[in-house]
Amino acid sequence: MWINHLDFLAGNTDVVTSFNATSSGVGGGLSGLIIQSTTAGEDSVSGGNKVVELGLEVPPGWLLRGVRVCYELSDARSFISQIRLAQVQDPPATALVHLDDATDLVAPGPVCVDSAQLTGSEIDPSVGSVLLSLRVNFDAAGIIGTGADRIVLRSVGLHLFKL
């Protein structure tokens, strides 16, 4: 099931997201969610991982097995470094990480990549809200104010399994 990749929110003050319907500035002109950073690395200056994050809406009666990320990079030195699925617990004081795929997505693209798949331990979204986080890593030469690398999300899909 394809989800709205334009709804991802920047998870930190040093991550910047934008959109241009005419062109993302990467590749052949196709639009997408543009992710940039004001600092180098994959750790935020405010603490924690440098991410874009989205709360998922999974239809009733379906379990979540994995994620498909379609993206393009302006330069392979800045890339997606992790796909994470975490489920908010009841009470909502913590989130249990179900999927933590730390495969560096460094192909310039455009390309679509599947995360590791959960089999036998699929996520049941009826138990609690599911958060999808994409951790990003920016090279010092590619931050805003220098090279201004761009990671562009072209589309994001969910691998679902019918109950």
N, C-alpha and C positions, 0 to 999 in steps of 0.2 A: 504494500500500500504506500503510495507516494504521499508525503506530507509537505506542508508549506515551509520550505527552507528559508523563506524571507522573514519568518517570524522568530528566528533565533535572536537572542539578546546577548549583548556583550556582558560577560561575567565580571569584568574588572574595569577600572578606570583607564588602564593602559591598552585596552582592546577597543578598537574603533570599527563599527560596522556602518556600511552605507549601501545605497542602491542607485543605479542609473539605468533607466529603462532602455536607453539607446545602446549603451555599451559599458561593460565592466572595466574596460581598459586592458583586458587580458585576452589573448587569442583573437579569434575571428569576429568579435563584436557582440557575441551573445551576452545578454544580461545575466545577473545572478547576485547573490549576497556577497558584497565585497568585505573582506576582513583584513584589517591592517593593525599595526601596533606602534605605540610611541616608545616602547622599551624593547630591549633584546631579551632573548631567552624564552622559556616556557613557564616561568614563575612570575607572578604578578608582583609589582612593587608594593601592593597593598596586602600581600600574603596570599597563599594558595596557588592553585593552577590558573594559568592564563587560558580562559575558555570562552566559547559561545555556548549558550544553553537554551534548551527548549523543553517545555512540559508537553508530553505526548498525549494525544487523544486516540485511543485504540478502541475500535468498535466492540460492543459487548459480545462475548462468546469466542473471542480470539485471544491467543497467547502470543507473546513476543519472543522471537528467537534470535534476532540480530538486526543489523542495520546495513543499508547500502548508501554509500556516500559518493556522489558524483561532483567532481571539482576540477579546477584548473589553477596552476600556480604561475605567477609572473616570473619566479625564479625558484629553483629547487632548494635554495639555501633557507627558505622560509616555508613551513609545511604544517600539516596536521600531524600531531604526534600521539594522539590517543583518542579512541572512541569509548565512551563510558555510558552505561545504563545503570541508573540507581533508582531504587524504589523508596519513596517516603513511607516511613513507618507510622503506626498508630499507637500512641500519640505522635504528632509530627515533629519530634525532636531530633531524629536521625534519619539517614537514608542508607539503605543496604545496597552495596554495589553488587550487581549481578554479572555485569560484563565490564571488563577492563582490558581492552585490546590496545596495547601500546606499540602497535606496528606503525612505524613512521611512513606516512603517505607522501613520498617525495617525487613520484612520477609527475613531470610537468603537466601532462594531460593535454586535452581533456580526457578524463578517465573516470570510470566508476569502479569502486572497490567495495567488497563485502567484508564486514567485520567477522571476527570469530563467531561461530554459531553456538547458541545454547541448545543442547539436545538433552531431553530428559529433565531439564531444570528451567524450562521456559518461564518467562515472567508473566504472572497473572495480574493484569492491570486492575482487576476488580478489588484486589487487596489493598492497593494504594497507588497514588500518583507516581508516574514514571518520568524521570528526567533524563534527557539525552544531552550529554556534554561532549563537545569536540575541543580537545586541548590543542593549542597552537604554539608553534615555536618560531620565533623570528630572529634571524641573524642580525647582528649589529649593523651590517651594511645595508639592511633592508627596512629599517624602521622609518617611520614618518619623520621627515626632516633630513633624511639621507637618501637612500635608494627607493624608499616607499614601496616595498614588495607588497603584493596582493595575493591573498588566497581567495578564490572565488568559488562559492558553493553554487553549483548549477542545479542540483536536485538532491533530495534525500528521501530514501524509502525505508520501510520497515518490513522485515521478514516475519510474517505472521503464520500461526498454526491454529487451525480450527479445533475447538474443544470437542 
